[in-house]
Amino acid sequence: QETGVTTVYVTHDQAEALALSDQILVMRFGEIMEQGRPVDVYERPRTRYGARFVGAANCLTAKVASIEGDEAVVEVFNGDRLRAPADWVKQANVGSEVTLVVRPEDIRVDLPASVGNALTGTLRQTSYFGSHRELVVRVGGEDIKVQAPKGYDEGVGHEVVVHVPRHALRILPGSDEGELGGAPDAVYKAAAGSTALV
């Protein structure tokens, strides 16, 4: 930014990419999977692949139960329902299979069940990382990761309720993009006077 020189930077370090760049482009086998500002690529990915490659992401298979204005109601395979921004789903048919994307740090396990927008699952694993605990919860046959407060002490095998804020959910078309297969190329480009990842 100080030199005003356009820079292209290629890296597989996602944290470095997010910190340095104005624009990010994620490629897989020569195909562009994600492109945009770091905050958009991280918080509003367009593909399962991009969501999983840039940071940790939970991808749950679900079906569209109803569409109500700018909000969609989706059902995961254990029968729980969540409300999420409709985005492209406004044009989808009820019953369409979709993928729900949510980051582990956006999920809450310390709220009462009455708060709503919740999933019921079984706690399969808990790991202590000092500043927080990382949980693995089985929901409808799929495992999701949750960042919990470090003092969380529920035992493995217990039923738990996890809360997913509406704004933290991203609905993507379909339920799978096939095997990820290998790491993609992440290419960083800087416009004059700034650093960007493309």
N, C-alpha and C positions, 0 to 999 in steps of 0.2 A: 504494500500500500504506500509506503514511503517513497519507493523508487518510481512508482507508476508504471512498472513493467508487467506486461501480461505474462502469467506463469501457468504452465500446465504441470500438475503434480500427480504422479501415479502412486497409489498406496493401497495396502490391504488393512491399514490401521483405521478402523472406523472412528475411534475417539479423536484421532488426529485430523481426520477428514472433517468431522463436525466442527471442531474448534477452529480450523484454519480457513475454511472455505466460505465463499458467498454463494456458490452454486455447486451442487453435487450431481454427478451422473454415474449410475451403477450399470455396468454392462455384464452380460452373460453370453459367452460364446459369440461375441460380436454384436449382440442385440442390446439395445438400450432398454433397461428394465425400470429405472427410476431417473427422474431429472427434476431439479428444483432447488430451492433454498434448503439448507440443512434442516431447519425446523419442519418444513413440509415433507421432506423425504423421511424424516424420523417419525413424525406424528401423523402424517396422512399418506402412508405408502399406497401405491397403486397395485402392487402385486404381492403375493405371499413371499416370493423370493426376495424382493426388496425389503420387506418387513423383517424377515429373518436374518438377512445379511447385515443390515445396519442396526446393530443393537439386538437385544433379546426380545423376542415377540412370541406370544401365544397365538396360535391359529386354530380356532375351533370350528368344526363343521356344524352348520345349522341350516334351517329352512325358514323362508319368509312366511310368517303366520298371518300378517296383515300389514297394510301401509296406511298410515293416518297422517295425511299432510306431509310435513317434512320429517316425519318420524316413522321408523319401521319397527315392527315387533317381530323378533326372530326367536325360534325355538331350537334349543340344542337337543341332542338325542336322549337326554335323561328326562326331557319334558319341561325343564325350566325355560322361562321366557325372559328376554331382555329387550329393552327399548334402546334404539340407537338412531343416530342421524341417518336419514334415508339415502342421501347422496344419489348415486346412479340407480339404486334399487327402486326409485319411484317408477321406473319403466318396467320393472321386473314383475313377473306373475307370482301371485300367492302360491306357495309350494316350491318355489325355486330354491335350489341348493346354493348356499353361499358360505363364505368363510368369514368368521369374526376374528378381527385382530385386536389384541389389547396387550399393552406392555406390562411386565410384572410389577413395576413400581406404581402403576395406576390402580391396582387391585387392593381392596381393603379387607382385612379380616377382623377388625376391631370395632365393628359397628353392629348394632342390634338388627335382628332379622327383619324388623318392621321397616327399615330404611328402604327396602325394595331394590329392584334391578340386581338381583342376587342369583348365584348359582350354588347348588348344594353338591358337595362332593366328599370324598374320603381322603384324609391326610395320609399320604404315602411316605413322605420323607421330610425331614427338617434338618437344615444345616446352619450352623452359627458362623457369621462373618464379622463379628465385632459390632459394627454399626447397625446391623440388621440380621434377620434370619431369612433364609431362602427356603420356601416351602414348595413341595410338589403335591398337587391335589388332583385326584382322579375325578373327572367330571364327564359323565356320559360316555365312558370308554376311552377318553382322551386325557392326557396329563397336561396340567397347566402349572406354570411357575408363578409364585407370588412372593413379593418382598414384604415381609412382616416386621413389626417392631422387634427389637432385639430381646425384649422381655416376654415375647409370645411363648407360651409353654404348653399348648395343647399337645396331647400325645398322638403318636403315629397310630393309625387305625381308627381314629375318631371321625365322626361326621362333622364337617365344618361348612360354614356358610361364607362365601366370598362375595363381596360387593363390587360391581363394575360400574363406575360412573358413566352415564349416557354419553357424555362428551369424549370419553376416552376410548370408545368403541369405534372401530372402522369396519365397514362391511365391504367385502370384495366379492366379485363374481366367482361362481364355481366353488369347488371344494378342494381342488388339488391342482398343482402345476407339474406333477410328476416328480421324479427324483431330482434333488438339487444338483447332485453331481459336480463336484469340484468347486473351487472358489472363483467368483467372477473378478473381472478387472474393475477397479474403482479409479476413475480418472478425474483429476482435479484441474480445473482451469481457472485462471485468475484474470479478471478484467483489469484494465489499466487502473492503477491506484488502489486495487483491492485484490483479495485472494478468494478464489472460488473453486469449488469442486464440481466437475461436470462428468 
